Amino acid sequence: MNQVKSVNRVFLATVLITFAGLIINPWVYGKTNNIIYVLIISQLLLIIPSAIYIVKSKGGLANAIGFHKISVGTVVLLIILTFLIMPLMGLINSISMLFVRNDTTAVIDNLIGGNGFLISLIMVAVVPCIFEESVYRGVLFQNYRKVNPLKGILISGLLFGLIHQNSNQFSYAFVLGMIFALIIEATGSILSTMIVHFIINGTSVVSLTLYPKLLEMSEGLTSNGVSQEEVMKAAAEITPMYIITVLLPVAVVSTVIAFFVFRVLADNSGRWEHIKSIFRRKESITDSREETDKVRFVTPSLVIGIIVCILIMIANELAGRAADGAASHEGFATVIFGLINNIKNYLM
């Protein structure tokens, strides 16, 4: 049986169920006035198709999602690697914000304000790092990689970006999805990306929790006549010059260092030769060329799922075109809060 065709159907089912959530969630939020219930429903809907697939496959949860133990040294390297890839994600996010809206921060603000730090951390970092990883680097990628790891990396990253169903998050989630797949190839375990996913989302919660306190501390740093609100709005404004002079150099340096850490990570797991083989097309598919050629990654289910996600992204963007203008003020506080603003937009 073609497992790629099966997991493509899982993706389509996931998209259609999340589409149903777009109808259910506004009603739930209207009744509860708390974003936490929306997040709970969204995560439960997300996992249903994959849970059904795992039960039907009868292969066991750990085997289905590629869950294996990793060493303490690997965990340390993963933590370092996570913070090194954050500037790249911030750069991509900032570039996308020149063209499309970013509503993620407002959602997390709402969640923290209504539920506190611990509940927000669980819902934004703990639950997604388990559920989303089990679906995208688990059920989907584990089956794609068996046929062709390189294609699996590209397609799983694309689907991870598309399922967020908004243009801003798609940009960096697509790249992050591919990086996550590479991390699994480097360590041989989905536990690695669960850790990275948790740190990235957890950083968003921590930074947004501290943000108001940092604003209060900024009173002595702002110019006379400039309010904290004006500083915050100015910090939220992303300009091409800021991207080129601040974000780009930091992202380039950190990404280069991240590559070397990634290599050490793969070496530590005894998988660096495997990583290199993925990008040597002839060598990577020689043993299973005939079988691979018979398998189509692009099936009707995959195409329909992608089209639905794109239509939802377009609809979301058109619905939120009324953008707020932000005043521009120069100064030390603006630079500081500009950097903080980038950190808090990493949520998947």
C-alpha atoms as a printed R data frame, in Angstrom:
    type eleno elety resid chain resno       x      y      z
1   ATOM     1    CA   MET     A     1   0.000  0.000  0.000
2   ATOM     2    CA   ASN     A     2   1.274  3.485 -0.881
3   ATOM     3    CA   GLN     A     3   1.846  5.133  2.500
4   ATOM     4    CA   VAL     A     4   2.481  8.502  0.867
5   ATOM     5    CA   LYS     A     5  -1.017  8.446 -0.578
6   ATOM     6    CA   SER     A     6  -2.375  7.547  2.861
7   ATOM     7    CA   VAL     A     7  -0.597 10.328  4.740
8   ATOM     8    CA   ASN     A     8  -1.578 12.832  2.034
9   ATOM     9    CA   ARG     A     9  -5.153 11.914  2.875
10  ATOM    10    CA   VAL     A    10  -4.317 12.538  6.527
11  ATOM    11    CA   PHE     A    11  -3.104 16.018  5.564
12  ATOM    12    CA   LEU     A    12  -6.280 16.738  3.595
13  ATOM    13    CA   ALA     A    13  -8.428 15.537  6.491
14  ATOM    14    CA   THR     A    14  -6.421 17.749  8.855
15  ATOM    15    CA   VAL     A    15  -6.943 20.778  6.603
16  ATOM    16    CA   LEU     A    16 -10.676 20.158  6.291
17  ATOM    17    CA   ILE     A    17 -11.059 19.734 10.057
18  ATOM    18    CA   THR     A    18  -9.121 22.940 10.749
19  ATOM    19    CA   PHE     A    19 -11.324 24.625  8.184
20  ATOM    20    CA   ALA     A    20 -14.295 23.517 10.278
21  ATOM    21    CA   GLY     A    21 -12.487 25.072 13.233
22  ATOM    22    CA   LEU     A    22 -12.540 28.433 11.473
23  ATOM    23    CA   ILE     A    23 -16.308 28.268 11.783
24  ATOM    24    CA   ILE     A    24 -16.468 26.821 15.296
25  ATOM    25    CA   ASN     A    25 -13.759 28.921 16.934
26  ATOM    26    CA   PRO     A    26 -15.338 32.388 16.492
27  ATOM    27    CA   TRP     A    27 -18.529 31.064 18.096
28  ATOM    28    CA   VAL     A    28 -16.556 29.556 21.003
29  ATOM    29    CA   TYR     A    29 -14.605 32.784 21.517
30  ATOM    30    CA   GLY     A    30 -17.814 34.808 21.436
31  ATOM    31    CA   LYS     A    31 -19.281 32.633 24.177
32  ATOM    32    CA   THR     A    32 -16.207 32.400 26.410
33  ATOM    33    CA   ASN     A    33 -14.239 35.558 25.558
34  ATOM    34    CA   ASN     A    34 -11.083 33.512 26.228
35  ATOM    35    CA   ILE     A    35  -8.664 32.474 23.485
36  ATOM    36    CA   ILE     A    36  -7.555 29.405 25.460
37  ATOM    37    CA   TYR     A    37 -10.693 27.489 24.503
38  ATOM    38    CA   VAL     A    38 -10.059 28.265 20.854
39  ATOM    39    CA   LEU     A    39  -6.506 26.920 21.143
40  ATOM    40    CA   ILE     A    40  -7.695 23.749 22.881
41  ATOM    41    CA   ILE     A    41 -10.230 23.051 20.152
42  ATOM    42    CA   SER     A    42  -7.711 23.827 17.402
43  ATOM    43    CA   GLN     A    43  -5.111 21.422 18.803
44  ATOM    44    CA   LEU     A    44  -7.659 18.648 19.353
45  ATOM    45    CA   LEU     A    45  -8.970 19.022 15.812
46  ATOM    46    CA   LEU     A    46  -5.415 18.987 14.483
47  ATOM    47    CA   ILE     A    47  -4.534 15.638 16.013
48  ATOM    48    CA   ILE     A    48  -7.711 13.673 15.139
49  ATOM    49    CA   PRO     A    49  -6.803 12.488 11.581
50  ATOM    50    CA   SER     A    50  -3.279 11.519 12.620
51  ATOM    51    CA   ALA     A    51  -4.542  9.712 15.731
52  ATOM    52    CA   ILE     A    52  -6.937  7.679 13.575
53  ATOM    53    CA   TYR     A    53  -4.116  6.889 11.144
54  ATOM    54    CA   ILE     A    54  -1.810  5.712 13.967
55  ATOM    55    CA   VAL     A    55  -4.516  3.467 15.451
56  ATOM    56    CA   LYS     A    56  -5.307  1.933 12.065
57  ATOM    57    CA   SER     A    57  -1.643  1.363 11.220
58  ATOM    58    CA   LYS     A    58  -1.209 -0.735 14.393
59  ATOM    59    CA   GLY     A    59   2.486  0.062 14.480
60  ATOM    60    CA   GLY     A    60   2.530  1.752 17.863
61  ATOM    61    CA   LEU     A    61   2.780  5.462 18.653
62  ATOM    62    CA   ALA     A    62   6.561  5.631 19.133
63  ATOM    63    CA   ASN     A    63   7.231  3.825 15.873
64  ATOM    64    CA   ALA     A    64   4.668  5.857 13.918
65  ATOM    65    CA   ILE     A    65   6.109  9.236 14.889
66  ATOM    66    CA   GLY     A    66   9.776  8.228 15.214
67  ATOM    67    CA   PHE     A    67  10.127  8.727 18.974
68  ATOM    68    CA   HIS     A    68  13.503  7.557 20.285
69  ATOM    69    CA   LYS     A    69  15.720  8.470 23.224
70  ATOM    70    CA   ILE     A    70  18.454 11.055 22.749
71  ATOM    71    CA   SER     A    71  21.552 11.784 24.816
72  ATOM    72    CA   VAL     A    72  22.030 14.667 27.232
73  ATOM    73    CA   GLY     A    73  24.750 16.039 24.934
74  ATOM    74    CA   THR     A    74  22.269 16.093 22.067
75  ATOM    75    CA   VAL     A    75  19.796 18.056 24.195
76  ATOM    76    CA   VAL     A    76  22.462 20.663 25.003
77  ATOM    77    CA   LEU     A    77  23.356 21.027 21.316
78  ATOM    78    CA   LEU     A    78  19.659 21.347 20.423
79  ATOM    79    CA   ILE     A    79  19.216 24.194 22.900
80  ATOM    80    CA   ILE     A    80  22.194 26.042 21.414
81  ATOM    81    CA   LEU     A    81  20.995 25.366 17.862
82  ATOM    82    CA   THR     A    82  17.507 26.665 18.665
83  ATOM    83    CA   PHE     A    83  18.694 30.095 19.742
84  ATOM    84    CA   LEU     A    84  21.055 30.267 16.760
85  ATOM    85    CA   ILE     A    85  18.251 29.752 14.222
86  ATOM    86    CA   MET     A    86  15.937 32.301 15.864
87  ATOM    87    CA   PRO     A    87  17.542 35.342 14.154
88  ATOM    88    CA   LEU     A    88  16.959 33.723 10.753
89  ATOM    89    CA   MET     A    89  13.304 33.164 11.621
90  ATOM    90    CA   GLY     A    90  13.080 36.767 12.838
91  ATOM    91    CA   LEU     A    91  14.576 37.999  9.566
92  ATOM    92    CA   ILE     A    92  12.103 36.033  7.442
93  ATOM    93    CA   ASN     A    93   9.236 37.131  9.662
94  ATOM    94    CA   SER     A    94  10.263 40.785  9.404
95  ATOM    95    CA   ILE     A    95  10.570 40.656  5.622
96  ATOM    96    CA   SER     A    96   7.099 39.132  5.357
97  ATOM    97    CA   MET     A    97   5.724 41.875  7.619
98  ATOM    98    CA   LEU     A    98   6.660 44.422  4.961
99  ATOM    99    CA   PHE     A    99   3.933 42.895  2.804
100 ATOM   100    CA   VAL     A   100   1.449 41.099  5.058
101 ATOM   101    CA   ARG     A   101  -0.062 41.435  8.522
102 ATOM   102    CA   ASN     A   102   1.176 39.769 11.703
103 ATOM   103    CA   ASP     A   103  -1.640 38.997 14.129
104 ATOM   104    CA   THR     A   104   0.170 36.325 16.156
105 ATOM   105    CA   THR     A   105   1.399 38.674 18.870
106 ATOM   106    CA   ALA     A   106  -2.104 39.949 19.597
107 ATOM   107    CA   VAL     A   107  -3.339 36.371 20.043
108 ATOM   108    CA   ILE     A   108  -0.613 35.515 22.582
109 ATOM   109    CA   ASP     A   109  -1.147 38.834 24.369
110 ATOM   110    CA   ASN     A   110  -4.828 37.974 24.713
111 ATOM   111    CA   LEU     A   111  -3.995 34.498 25.995
112 ATOM   112    CA   ILE     A   112  -1.491 35.672 28.616
113 ATOM   113    CA   GLY     A   113  -3.718 38.512 29.768
114 ATOM   114    CA   GLY     A   114  -6.662 36.203 30.371
115 ATOM   115    CA   ASN     A   115  -4.928 33.099 31.711
116 ATOM   116    CA   GLY     A   116  -1.509 33.915 33.121
117 ATOM   117    CA   PHE     A   117   1.978 32.664 32.354
118 ATOM   118    CA   LEU     A   118   1.773 28.944 33.245
119 ATOM   119    CA   ILE     A   119  -1.436 28.178 31.328
120 ATOM   120    CA   SER     A   120  -0.153 30.197 28.363
121 ATOM   121    CA   LEU     A   121   3.133 28.279 28.380
122 ATOM   122    CA   ILE     A   122   1.290 24.964 28.358
123 ATOM   123    CA   MET     A   123  -1.064 25.950 25.539
124 ATOM   124    CA   VAL     A   124   1.444 27.796 23.363
125 ATOM   125    CA   ALA     A   125   4.582 25.713 23.936
126 ATOM   126    CA   VAL     A   126   3.895 22.310 25.528
127 ATOM   127    CA   VAL     A   127   0.765 21.212 23.647
128 ATOM   128    CA   PRO     A   128   1.882 22.327 20.146
129 ATOM   129    CA   CYS     A   129   5.354 20.835 20.530
130 ATOM   130    CA   ILE     A   130   3.722 17.441 21.115
131 ATOM   131    CA   PHE     A   131   0.682 17.584 18.848
132 ATOM   132    CA   GLU     A   132   2.085 19.518 15.882
133 ATOM   133    CA   GLU     A   133   5.339 17.583 15.867
134 ATOM   134    CA   SER     A   134   3.470 14.266 16.045
135 ATOM   135    CA   VAL     A   135   1.511 15.253 12.947
136 ATOM   136    CA   TYR     A   136   4.072 17.013 10.743
137 ATOM   137    CA   ARG     A   137   7.434 15.513 11.697
138 ATOM   138    CA   GLY     A   138   5.740 12.342 12.888
139 ATOM   139    CA   VAL     A   139   2.998 10.874 10.720
140 ATOM   140    CA   LEU     A   140   3.717 12.937  7.592
141 ATOM   141    CA   PHE     A   141   7.504 13.262  7.473
142 ATOM   142    CA   GLN     A   142   8.256  9.769  8.796
143 ATOM   143    CA   ASN     A   143   6.406  8.321  5.813
144 ATOM   144    CA   TYR     A   144   7.746 10.799  3.250
145 ATOM   145    CA   ARG     A   145  11.368 10.239  4.276
146 ATOM   146    CA   LYS     A   146  11.099  6.481  3.733
147 ATOM   147    CA   VAL     A   147  10.539  7.137  0.033
148 ATOM   148    CA   ASN     A   148  12.830 10.130 -0.501
149 ATOM   149    CA   PRO     A   149  14.260 12.098  2.446
150 ATOM   150    CA   LEU     A   150  15.006 15.241  0.419
151 ATOM   151    CA   LYS     A   151  11.520 15.441 -1.060
152 ATOM   152    CA   GLY     A   152  10.139 14.644  2.364
153 ATOM   153    CA   ILE     A   153  12.012 17.582  3.882
154 ATOM   154    CA   LEU     A   154  10.673 19.989  1.247
155 ATOM   155    CA   ILE     A   155   7.079 18.757  1.251
156 ATOM   156    CA   SER     A   156   6.720 18.445  5.032
157 ATOM   157    CA   GLY     A   157   8.105 21.977  5.404
158 ATOM   158    CA   LEU     A   158   5.647 23.277  2.816
159 ATOM   159    CA   LEU     A   159   2.695 21.619  4.502
160 ATOM   160    CA   PHE     A   160   3.773 22.871  7.926
161 ATOM   161    CA   GLY     A   161   3.835 26.414  6.552
162 ATOM   162    CA   LEU     A   162   0.507 26.086  4.753
163 ATOM   163    CA   ILE     A   163  -1.409 24.634  7.699
164 ATOM   164    CA   HIS     A   164  -0.898 27.879  9.630
165 ATOM   165    CA   GLN     A   165  -3.201 29.374  7.000
166 ATOM   166    CA   ASN     A   166  -1.894 32.923  7.103
167 ATOM   167    CA   SER     A   167   0.729 34.511  4.882
168 ATOM   168    CA   ASN     A   168   2.980 35.836  7.632
169 ATOM   169    CA   GLN     A   169   3.362 32.575  9.515
170 ATOM   170    CA   PHE     A   170   3.693 30.586  6.287
171 ATOM   171    CA   SER     A   171   6.922 32.393  5.399
172 ATOM   172    CA   TYR     A   172   8.948 31.351  8.432
173 ATOM   173    CA   ALA     A   173   7.055 28.140  9.270
174 ATOM   174    CA   PHE     A   174   7.945 26.784  5.795
175 ATOM   175    CA   VAL     A   175  11.660 27.302  6.433
176 ATOM   176    CA   LEU     A   176  11.402 26.154 10.039
177 ATOM   177    CA   GLY     A   177   9.557 23.015  8.939
178 ATOM   178    CA   MET     A   178  12.465 22.074  6.669
179 ATOM   179    CA   ILE     A   179  14.979 22.797  9.434
180 ATOM   180    CA   PHE     A   180  12.980 20.605 11.820
181 ATOM   181    CA   ALA     A   181  13.003 17.755  9.292
182 ATOM   182    CA   LEU     A   182  16.779 18.093  8.945
183 ATOM   183    CA   ILE     A   183  17.136 17.983 12.724
184 ATOM   184    CA   ILE     A   184  15.234 14.696 12.778
185 ATOM   185    CA   GLU     A   185  17.538 13.329 10.076
186 ATOM   186    CA   ALA     A   186  20.514 14.473 12.180
187 ATOM   187    CA   THR     A   187  19.321 12.911 15.442
188 ATOM   188    CA   GLY     A   188  16.985 10.113 14.379
189 ATOM   189    CA   SER     A   189  14.290 11.171 16.835
190 ATOM   190    CA   ILE     A   190  11.229 13.414 16.844
191 ATOM   191    CA   LEU     A   191  12.004 14.173 20.484
192 ATOM   192    CA   SER     A   192  14.634 16.584 19.152
193 ATOM   193    CA   THR     A   193  12.157 18.770 17.285
194 ATOM   194    CA   MET     A   194   9.714 18.627 20.179
195 ATOM   195    CA   ILE     A   195  12.423 20.216 22.310
196 ATOM   196    CA   VAL     A   196  13.259 22.868 19.699
197 ATOM   197    CA   HIS     A   197   9.581 23.615 19.095
198 ATOM   198    CA   PHE     A   198   8.984 24.035 22.826
199 ATOM   199    CA   ILE     A   199  11.902 26.442 23.250
200 ATOM   200    CA   ILE     A   200  10.846 28.637 20.306
201 ATOM   201    CA   ASN     A   201   7.213 28.906 21.375
202 ATOM   202    CA   GLY     A   202   8.138 29.177 25.041
203 ATOM   203    CA   THR     A   203  10.430 32.098 24.228
204 ATOM   204    CA   SER     A   204   7.443 33.902 22.742
205 ATOM   205    CA   VAL     A   205   5.433 33.464 25.930
206 ATOM   206    CA   VAL     A   206   8.300 34.520 28.196
207 ATOM   207    CA   SER     A   207   9.159 37.608 26.128
208 ATOM   208    CA   LEU     A   208   5.530 38.754 25.949
209 ATOM   209    CA   THR     A   209   5.119 38.203 29.690
210 ATOM   210    CA   LEU     A   210   8.166 40.383 30.380
211 ATOM   211    CA   TYR     A   211   7.273 42.962 27.720
212 ATOM   212    CA   PRO     A   212   4.978 45.154 29.886
213 ATOM   213    CA   LYS     A   213   7.589 45.234 32.679
214 ATOM   214    CA   LEU     A   214  10.282 46.283 30.227
215 ATOM   215    CA   LEU     A   215   7.988 49.034 28.997
216 ATOM   216    CA   GLU     A   216   7.685 50.358 32.543
217 ATOM   217    CA   MET     A   217  11.458 50.308 32.899
218 ATOM   218    CA   SER     A   218  11.765 52.266 29.661
219 ATOM   219    CA   GLU     A   219  10.283 55.449 31.153
220 ATOM   220    CA   GLY     A   220  13.727 56.809 31.914
221 ATOM   221    CA   LEU     A   221  14.996 55.940 28.430
222 ATOM   222    CA   THR     A   222  12.302 57.649 26.368
223 ATOM   223    CA   SER     A   223  12.492 61.250 25.226
224 ATOM   224    CA   ASN     A   224  10.327 63.891 26.892
225 ATOM   225    CA   GLY     A   225   6.823 63.909 25.495
226 ATOM   226    CA   VAL     A   226   7.049 60.389 24.038
227 ATOM   227    CA   SER     A   227   4.705 57.905 25.693
228 ATOM   228    CA   GLN     A   228   5.375 54.214 26.261
229 ATOM   229    CA   GLU     A   229   2.575 53.401 23.842
230 ATOM   230    CA   GLU     A   230   4.289 55.439 21.132
231 ATOM   231    CA   VAL     A   231   7.581 53.654 21.782
232 ATOM   232    CA   MET     A   232   5.863 50.274 21.509
233 ATOM   233    CA   LYS     A   233   4.209 51.229 18.224
234 ATOM   234    CA   ALA     A   234   7.468 52.547 16.847
235 ATOM   235    CA   ALA     A   235   9.239 49.333 17.838
236 ATOM   236    CA   ALA     A   236   6.629 47.293 16.001
237 ATOM   237    CA   GLU     A   237   7.341 49.065 12.729
238 ATOM   238    CA   ILE     A   238   9.685 47.089 10.524
239 ATOM   239    CA   THR     A   239  11.602 49.085  7.916
240 ATOM   240    CA   PRO     A   240  13.835 47.817  5.089
241 ATOM   241    CA   MET     A   241  16.780 49.736  6.554
242 ATOM   242    CA   TYR     A   242  16.331 48.066  9.953
243 ATOM   243    CA   ILE     A   243  16.199 44.671  8.250
244 ATOM   244    CA   ILE     A   244  19.357 45.310  6.219
245 ATOM   245    CA   THR     A   245  21.465 46.967  8.918
246 ATOM   246    CA   VAL     A   246  20.391 45.030 12.024
247 ATOM   247    CA   LEU     A   247  18.524 41.797 11.336
248 ATOM   248    CA   LEU     A   248  20.351 40.581  8.227
249 ATOM   249    CA   PRO     A   249  23.921 40.681  9.623
250 ATOM   250    CA   VAL     A   250  22.843 39.001 12.866
251 ATOM   251    CA   ALA     A   251  20.914 36.315 10.953
252 ATOM   252    CA   VAL     A   252  23.832 35.581  8.612
253 ATOM   253    CA   VAL     A   253  26.346 35.180 11.426
254 ATOM   254    CA   SER     A   254  24.057 33.101 13.642
255 ATOM   255    CA   THR     A   255  23.006 30.850 10.744
256 ATOM   256    CA   VAL     A   256  26.632 30.114  9.821
257 ATOM   257    CA   ILE     A   257  27.357 29.188 13.427
258 ATOM   258    CA   ALA     A   258  24.132 27.148 13.511
259 ATOM   259    CA   PHE     A   259  25.372 25.070 10.575
260 ATOM   260    CA   PHE     A   260  28.516 24.072 12.454
261 ATOM   261    CA   VAL     A   261  26.478 23.244 15.558
262 ATOM   262    CA   PHE     A   262  24.163 21.175 13.346
263 ATOM   263    CA   ARG     A   263  27.141 19.257 12.009
264 ATOM   264    CA   VAL     A   264  28.372 18.547 15.537
265 ATOM   265    CA   LEU     A   265  24.836 17.448 16.401
266 ATOM   266    CA   ALA     A   266  24.782 15.007 13.478
267 ATOM   267    CA   ASP     A   267  28.294 13.757 14.265
268 ATOM   268    CA   ASN     A   268  27.314 13.278 17.899
269 ATOM   269    CA   SER     A   269  24.444 11.059 16.731
270 ATOM   270    CA   GLY     A   270  26.596  9.241 14.154
271 ATOM   271    CA   ARG     A   271  24.440 10.537 11.303
272 ATOM   272    CA   TRP     A   272  26.570 13.113  9.464
273 ATOM   273    CA   GLU     A   273  27.282 10.711  6.579
274 ATOM   274    CA   HIS     A   274  23.553 10.073  6.354
275 ATOM   275    CA   ILE     A   275  22.892 13.821  6.155
276 ATOM   276    CA   LYS     A   276  25.394 14.178  3.314
277 ATOM   277    CA   SER     A   277  23.830 11.236  1.458
278 ATOM   278    CA   ILE     A   278  20.461 13.022  1.405
279 ATOM   279    CA   PHE     A   279  21.913 15.705 -0.840
280 ATOM   280    CA   ARG     A   280  23.799 13.270 -3.081
281 ATOM   281    CA   ARG     A   281  20.893 12.421 -5.334
282 ATOM   282    CA   LYS     A   282  22.449  9.483 -7.167
283 ATOM   283    CA   GLU     A   283  23.750  7.827 -4.028
284 ATOM   284    CA   SER     A   284  20.681  8.500 -1.932
285 ATOM   285    CA   ILE     A   285  18.230  6.738 -4.237
286 ATOM   286    CA   THR     A   286  20.347  4.080 -5.953
287 ATOM   287    CA   ASP     A   287  19.286  1.187 -3.735
288 ATOM   288    CA   SER     A   288  15.572  1.888 -4.027
289 ATOM   289    CA   ARG     A   289  15.386  3.735 -7.348
290 ATOM   290    CA   GLU     A   290  12.784  1.501 -8.946
291 ATOM   291    CA   GLU     A   291  10.530  1.542 -5.890
292 ATOM   292    CA   THR     A   292  10.911  5.310 -5.430
293 ATOM   293    CA   ASP     A   293  10.086  6.068 -9.052
294 ATOM   294    CA   LYS     A   294   6.757  4.277 -8.661
295 ATOM   295    CA   VAL     A   295   5.708  6.449 -5.708
296 ATOM   296    CA   ARG     A   296   4.059  9.784 -6.397
297 ATOM   297    CA   PHE     A   297   4.339 12.396 -3.708
298 ATOM   298    CA   VAL     A   298   1.778 14.622 -5.410
299 ATOM   299    CA   THR     A   299  -1.649 13.021 -5.153
300 ATOM   300    CA   PRO     A   300  -5.165 14.500 -5.479
301 ATOM   301    CA   SER     A   301  -5.507 14.663 -1.684
302 ATOM   302    CA   LEU     A   302  -2.289 16.667 -1.360
303 ATOM   303    CA   VAL     A   303  -3.260 19.085 -4.141
304 ATOM   304    CA   ILE     A   304  -6.737 19.681 -2.726
305 ATOM   305    CA   GLY     A   305  -5.328 20.247  0.770
306 ATOM   306    CA   ILE     A   306  -2.778 22.759 -0.527
307 ATOM   307    CA   ILE     A   307  -5.410 24.640 -2.550
308 ATOM   308    CA   VAL     A   308  -7.766 24.885  0.449
309 ATOM   309    CA   CYS     A   309  -4.921 26.248  2.633
310 ATOM   310    CA   ILE     A   310  -3.985 28.844  0.013
311 ATOM   311    CA   LEU     A   311  -7.612 29.975 -0.342
312 ATOM   312    CA   ILE     A   312  -7.910 30.339  3.439
313 ATOM   313    CA   MET     A   313  -4.646 32.334  3.546
314 ATOM   314    CA   ILE     A   314  -5.928 34.690  0.857
315 ATOM   315    CA   ALA     A   315  -9.255 35.096  2.652
316 ATOM   316    CA   ASN     A   316  -7.509 35.806  5.965
317 ATOM   317    CA   GLU     A   317  -5.248 38.393  4.374
318 ATOM   318    CA   LEU     A   318  -8.104 40.188  2.608
319 ATOM   319    CA   ALA     A   319 -10.162 40.181  5.815
320 ATOM   320    CA   GLY     A   320  -7.378 41.839  7.780
321 ATOM   321    CA   ARG     A   321  -6.217 44.514  5.339
322 ATOM   322    CA   ALA     A   322  -7.009 47.376  7.696
323 ATOM   323    CA   ALA     A   323  -3.531 47.840  9.116
324 ATOM   324    CA   ASP     A   324  -2.691 50.210 11.925
325 ATOM   325    CA   GLY     A   325  -0.057 52.862 11.238
326 ATOM   326    CA   ALA     A   326   2.879 53.127 13.605
327 ATOM   327    CA   ALA     A   327   4.698 56.300 14.537
328 ATOM   328    CA   SER     A   328   8.433 56.301 14.031
329 ATOM   329    CA   HIS     A   329  10.692 57.592 16.838
330 ATOM   330    CA   GLU     A   330  14.441 57.198 16.990
331 ATOM   331    CA   GLY     A   331  16.352 56.368 20.135
332 ATOM   332    CA   PHE     A   332  17.830 53.663 22.320
333 ATOM   333    CA   ALA     A   333  14.476 52.439 23.621
334 ATOM   334    CA   THR     A   334  13.163 52.007 20.080
335 ATOM   335    CA   VAL     A   335  16.112 49.794 19.129
336 ATOM   336    CA   ILE     A   336  15.706 47.678 22.269
337 ATOM   337    CA   PHE     A   337  11.995 47.157 21.771
338 ATOM   338    CA   GLY     A   338  12.521 46.519 18.061
339 ATOM   339    CA   LEU     A   339  14.720 43.555 18.964
340 ATOM   340    CA   ILE     A   340  12.209 42.337 21.568
341 ATOM   341    CA   ASN     A   341   9.397 42.661 19.040
342 ATOM   342    CA   ASN     A   342  11.242 40.262 16.733
343 ATOM   343    CA   ILE     A   343  11.726 37.716 19.500
344 ATOM   344    CA   LYS     A   344   8.028 37.634 20.342
345 ATOM   345    CA   ASN     A   345   6.895 36.818 16.790
346 ATOM   346    CA   TYR     A   346   8.391 33.325 16.602
347 ATOM   347    CA   LEU     A   347   5.214 31.473 17.598
348 ATOM   348    CA   MET     A   348   4.175 28.759 15.171
